[in-house]
């Protein structure tokens, strides 16, 4: 009889690799935002003779990197999630034991 533990370990390895890939993508978005906008800030400081564009670029780059992470991986979570099952009005909700009501029958039991 075959051991099912091997199948489970292989599936866990694939899930771990996917999580590692996503983590590396998140890290690269954050680092590249700081480096890119920090570099633009440094260049602006160098050309204009100012001293505030480098810190502003670093902060903006970090913020933009966080925005990209939320936009990219938040959209993936929304696509991967399953919509809640639709129930008919008055049908009992199994998870809470409560009944759903339609707008026309509010206040009735």
C-alpha positions, 0 to 999 in steps of 0.5 A: 500500500502506498504511503500518502505522506509523500503526496502530502509533503509534495503538495506542501512543498509546492505551497511553500514555494509559491509563498516564497515566490510571493514573498520575494516579489513583495520584497523586490517591489519594496526595495525597487521602489525605494531604490528607484525613487531614492535614486531619482531624488539623489539625482534631483538633489545633485542637479539642483543643489538641494538636500530634501529630494533624496529623503522624499524620494525614499519615502515616496518609493516605499509608499509606492512599493507598498501600494503596488504590493496591495494592488497586486496581491489584494487583486489576486486574493479577490480573484482567488476567493470564492464568493459567498453562497447565495441563499433564498430569503428566509433560508437558515444560515448554517454557520450562525444558526440565524435566518436571513430576511429580505427587505420586504419582510424585515422585522418578521421572525 
